[in-house]
Amino acid sequence: MKAKFVIVSGSASRKLAMTIAQLLQVELGACTLERFSDTEVNVRLEEAVRGRRVFIIQSSCPPVDQHLMEVFAIADASRRAAASGITWIAPYFGYARSDKRRGRRAAMMGSLVADFTERAGIDHVIALDLHSQQVEGFFHIPVESLTAMFALADALKPHLETGPVIVSPDTGRMKMASAYASRLGCPVAVLHKERLNGKKTAVSRVVGEVRGKPCVIIDDMISTGGTIKNAIETLIQAGAAHRFLIAASHAVFTPEARETLNHPSIRKTIVTDSIPLATDDWPQVEVVSLASILAGAIRRSMTGESMLTLCEEQ
């Protein structure tokens, strides 16, 4: 007998989707994804989804727009094939930083992506560590916001030294830093950061005692690594020990990030597989899998169980 749901993946998260399917003891849904010479995408579902819920597992990681269009194309194909419902599981949700207008003539891309998502026929979104929780308000459909914090905190434990301080890179991540600190039994410090433009930030000062102590810098994502670099320089100037651990949910990792994260004072960087990452030649980076969390989310979604304690139980 066929399962009441189908798991389908675009090109961004196929490996993660296959692991999730294995944990749920189902086959990954057959789906043909083609691109024409002009990069237009064409999607064809290769199995029946009529009367079944479709779970699309796809991060909108670089190239962001192409991966988003794959989500919408799979959703549209599922809707037209009479799926009973469509859930987008977004391990990494792009455009979450665009949650407000920066100028009267600026686009609010987070809101626009939410509109496209609903228009494509998606009726449920499960996202992990949204850069801005405000993005949830752009949707008129249920949005489940999960976190990798518990999994990352547990992965940090074997690497902790005596007396570490959890450091939030800005005031916006203070709540997350406090959650890490509570899980690990550590004090918290926060950096005051100012964004200069879309690529550059500046850190002005440290609030909290870091002198002589190793630090764990946490964030929801690392793109260029500029925030991490500025944080390390500021913490060292404040007297922190030259020993840092980094933890982040999303390894967006533009080309310059590798140079930054190979800083001699960084002992380990721990991220999740929300974005595919090759680490065979990068021993400083450790990857924590989200498969069990997301498999649990699918299981609870199908049984109607609460998601509240899901991340803590993995």
Protein Blocks (a to p, Z undefined) as FASTA:
>chain_A
ZZfbdcdddfklmmmmmmmmmmnopacddddddddfkopacdddfbdfehiacddddddb
ddfklmmmmmmmmmmmmmmnopabdcdddfbaghklmmbcedjkbccfklmmmmmmmmno
pabdcdehifblklmmmpcbdcddddfklmmmmmmmmmpcehiacddfbfklmmmmmmmm
mmnopacdddddddfblmbccdfbdcdjfehpacddddfbdcklmmmmmmmmmmmmnopa
cbdcdddfblnkpaklmmmmmpfklmbdcddfkbgcdfklmmkbccddfklmmmmmmmmm
mnopafklmmmmZZ
